[in-house]
């Protein structure tokens, strides 16, 4: 039987996350395919572009 010497680095990262993190969402994201990850990134980039356009249209803060 095989036992790891050190815990996987992912466990340390998950333990360091604040308690407000949705662990169910993290678990779901781990099941995504590379294509699904790219699609999610493209959606996020689209939202970022919309926000940038809205800020540019609003003009400088007064």
C-alpha positions as CSV (number, residue, x, y, z in Angstrom):
1,X,0.0,0.0,0.0
2,X,1.3,3.5,-0.9
3,X,1.2,6.5,1.5
4,X,2.2,9.9,0.5
5,X,4.9,11.6,2.7
6,X,3.6,15.2,2.3
7,X,0.0,16.2,1.8
8,X,-0.8,17.4,-1.8
9,X,-0.1,21.1,-2.3
10,X,-3.8,21.6,-3.3
11,X,-4.8,20.8,0.3
12,X,-2.6,23.5,1.6
13,X,-4.2,26.0,-0.8
14,X,-7.7,25.0,0.1
15,X,-7.0,25.2,3.8
16,X,-5.6,28.7,3.3
17,X,-8.7,30.0,1.6
18,X,-11.0,32.2,3.7
19,X,-14.2,30.6,5.0
20,X,-16.3,32.7,2.6
21,X,-15.2,30.6,-0.3
22,X,-17.8,28.4,-1.9
23,X,-16.2,24.9,-1.7
24,X,-19.0,23.4,-3.7
25,X,-18.2,25.7,-6.6
26,X,-14.5,24.8,-6.3
27,X,-15.4,21.1,-6.4
28,X,-17.6,21.6,-9.5
29,X,-14.8,23.6,-11.2
30,X,-12.4,20.7,-10.7
31,X,-14.7,18.6,-12.9
32,X,-14.6,21.0,-15.9
33,X,-12.9,19.9,-19.1
34,X,-10.3,22.2,-20.7
35,X,-12.9,23.4,-23.2
36,X,-15.3,24.3,-20.4
37,X,-12.5,26.2,-18.6
38,X,-11.8,28.2,-21.8
39,X,-15.4,29.0,-22.3
40,X,-15.7,30.3,-18.8
41,X,-12.6,32.4,-19.3
42,X,-14.1,33.8,-22.5
43,X,-17.3,34.7,-20.7
44,X,-15.2,36.4,-18.0
45,X,-13.2,38.3,-20.5
46,X,-16.5,39.5,-22.2
47,X,-17.8,40.8,-18.8
48,X,-14.5,42.6,-18.2
49,X,-14.7,44.2,-21.7
50,X,-18.3,45.4,-20.9
51,X,-17.2,46.9,-17.6
52,X,-14.2,48.7,-19.3
53,X,-16.6,50.1,-21.9
54,X,-19.1,51.3,-19.3
55,X,-16.3,53.0,-17.3
56,X,-14.9,54.7,-20.4
57,X,-18.5,55.8,-21.3
58,X,-19.1,57.2,-17.8
59,X,-16.0,59.4,-18.1
60,X,-13.6,60.5,-15.3
61,X,-14.8,60.4,-11.7
62,X,-15.6,63.8,-10.2
